[in-house]
């Protein structure tokens, strides 16, 4: 079933890219594997998935040693500063940086480990109290502050749009994140690149692609319903 689901999502991503006049390779499909057991991840890997997203540090670090080394791991959940040391050097990108203090901790750990870390700044575009992320108004200053840190590289922006039955309701939020990225890019800040837009999940990734997403985070659409717990990311 996972193979069939992944193929269906892949076809939908390709179709959305065609409608938007984009190349398929412009969009990275991240299989959100939180709460899923290793056999499910292995099945997705065998079906072609190479980018996997996890919400929790413990789950991420438990899974990495048991799966192929060519997987690109993405930390997409809220990251506490005291957990940074466990993932620096192990993930290809941290999507959820939303404060200077967190970025400073990532930078410090990257220096200690003599490695480089690619990050995205998480923006709370919809202004939801239940969501993490910096406000759009505070984004430019935070970007400038983080850009000055050692061994940490801003590659773009991320947002978690509101849960909605109608994906069209989120189009304006995706459009706003895209505009924010354009505005930041125009400031020509050293060590800042706005090439990555991580937005869109199972319910609305097609709309997100149409509005410029370069990473979509699809969990339920690939693996089925989660096994336990409720979370801020799906």
N, C-alpha and C positions, 0 to 999 in steps of 0.2 A: 504493500500500500504506500509506503514512504517513497519508493521509486516512482510510482504513478503520480503521487502528489507533487513530487519535485519536478517531474516532466511537465505537469500541467501548469505549475507556477512559472517554469522556464518559458513555456510557450506564451503565457500571459505577459511576462516581462518583455519578450521579443516583440510581441504585438504592440505593446504600449510604446516601445522605442520607435517602432515603424510609424505609428500615428504621430509621434512627436518629432519625427524627422531626425532621430538620433540613431547612432550605431549601438548595436547590442552590447558591445564591449565597453561602452561608457558606464554601464550600470553593474555594480557588484551585488549579487544576491547572497545575503548572509542568512544562513540557516540558524535560526534561534533555537538552541538545543537545551535551554534551561529545563531542569527537572526530568530530562529524558535520559533513559539508561544507555549505556555504551552500545548495546546491539543496534539501537535505533540510529545512533550517530554513525556506526560502521555501515549500516545499510545506506544512509544518505551519502556517505563518502564513496561507497562503491557505485552509487548512481551518478556520481560526478561532483558532488558538493566539496568545496575546498575551503570555504569561508564559513566559520561557525561563530555564533555569538552567545555569550554567557552573561548572566546577571550577577552571579555571586562568585566571589573570589575562591571560596573553598571548593565549590563545584568545578570551577574552571581548573584549578590546580590539581584536583583529583583526576580529571579526565585527560589532561594533556599527556601524561606518560603512557596511557593505554591506547593512544590513537596515533596514526601515521604522522611523521615529522613534517610533512609538507602541508599540513593544515595551517591556515592563517586564522588565528584566534582573535576575536574582537571582544573587548570588555565593554558591554553596553549598559550595564546597570550602575546604580549609584555606587560610588567608590569612596570608602572611608580612608582617611589618611593613614591609619595604622595598618591598613591592608596593602598599601602601595608596594611595599617591599616584596610581596609574594608574587606580583605579576610583572614588574618591570623586567624586561629582557625575555619575557615569555609570550607576550601578546604583540600582534602586529599593529594594533591601534587601540587607544583608549578613547571611546566615544563620549564619555560622560564627565568631562572636566567642567566644573561650574563655579570654581572659586580660585582666587589667587593662592590661598593656603594649600589647597590640594595640589595645584600646579607646582608650588614650591617644593612640596614633598616628593613629587614625581621627579623633579629636576635634581633634587639632592640624591635620590636613590640612583638616578641615571648616572650621575657623576661618580658615585661610589662604585657602581658596577662597570664604569667605563663603556656605556652604551648610549644609544640615541633612542628617544621615544617620540613617536608620532601621536598627536592627540587631536581631538575635535572639541570645540567649545559647545557645551549643551545650552541651548537657549529655550526658555519657557515662553514660546511665542504667543500662546493662548492665554498666558497669565493665570494658569490654574494653580490654586493654592496647594493642591495635592501632588503637584509635579515639582521635580527639581529643575534647576536651570537658571541661568542668569537672565535678567530682564533685557529686552531689546535696547532699552535706554542705557543700561549699564554695560552693554556688550563692547562698544569701541574702547572704553578705558581698560576693561579687563584684558582685551586682546593685546593692547599695548604693554600692559604690565607683564603678562605671561610671555610675550615675545622676547622680552629681555632676559629671560632665564636661560641657564645653560642646559644643553643636551635635550631640550624639549622643543618640538616643532609643531606649530599649529598648521593643520592641513585642511581645516574647514569647519563646518558647523553641524550640529545635530539637534533634532527636536523630537519630542514625543507629542504627537497631536492628540486632541481629545478623543475619547472613545465615542463613536457615533454609529448609528445604523446606516446613515447615508454618507458614503465616502466623499461626496461632493461638498459636504459641509466643511471638510478640512482643506479644500483647495486654497482658500485664502491664507491659511496658516503656512502651507507649503510655499505659496507665492511670496509671502512675507519673508520667510527664511532665505529664499533665493535672493530677494532684494537686499536683505542684510548682508549676504555674502558678497554681492556686487559692490555695495557701499564700502565694506571693509577692504576688498581688493583694491578699490580706487584710492585708498589711503597710502598704498605702497609702503607698508610697514615691513621692515627687515624681519626675516624669519617667520613670515606669515604668508600662507598660500591658501586660497579659498577653492581649491579644486574639488574638495569632497563635500557633498551634502548628504548627510545620513538622515533620511526621513521616509516615513511610510512603513506600515506593518501589514499584517495579513489582511485587514479590512480595507486598507486604503492605499496600498503600494502602487496600484496602477495610476491613480491620480497623482501621487507623489512623483512618479517617473515623468508624467506629462508636464509637471512643473519644475523638473530639473534635478530630481534626486539622482545621486551617483551611487548610493548605497541604500538598499531596502532591506529591512529586517523582518523576515518571515518565519514564524514559528508554527502556529496552529495550521497554517496552510500547507506545511510540509509534514509535520510530525503528528498532527491531530491535536486533540485537546490536551492541555497540560495535565500532569499526573497529580499534583498537589499544590495547595496554596494559591493565594492571589498575589499578584505583583504589579509593579508599575510599568512593566514592559511585556509585550506579548508579540 
